Amino acid sequence: MARDASRRRSAAGHTLLELLVVLAIIGILSGIAGVASGVSGAQHLDMAEVQIRDALEWAQAQARSNRSPVGVVFDPSEDRFAIVDASGALLPDPLTHAGYEVSFHRPNQPRLVHMLSAIFGAGGRALIFDAQGAPMSGGTIRLQARGVSRVLSVDAATGSLSST
């Protein structure tokens, strides 16, 4: 008879202690999620700027070493950019050996970054380095994250990147 009462009590619901433990776990997880999402727009833009700077430097170095034009093609409508050779084929990423393409929509990227525009030369969306690694034109890339905007300017003489 004691077993039947015990079974009815356990089948009836959870104890107050069990509910408190579940609420504590939910509170801890929501605190962690709040901290993780607390990255500011400026920090997202900093991460995106580093990625773009690295891509431009790598493309310029590839153009010099291969003595062949290399381009960094920007696609603002898809928030992505890629490094291509003279024929338009993706060059391999030095780390992953896959095609060098960065999309701000991928999970391992600063996903809140939106590329508003990328303009080079006569309105083109590609920054091209000639066979000596010199840019064929300068240009700008406009980024935005969480209401914060940034303009990246590429110097027409050196290919160096500055931000405002």
Order of alpha helices (4+ residues) and beta strands (2+ residues): alpha-alpha-alpha-beta-beta-beta-beta-beta-beta-beta-beta
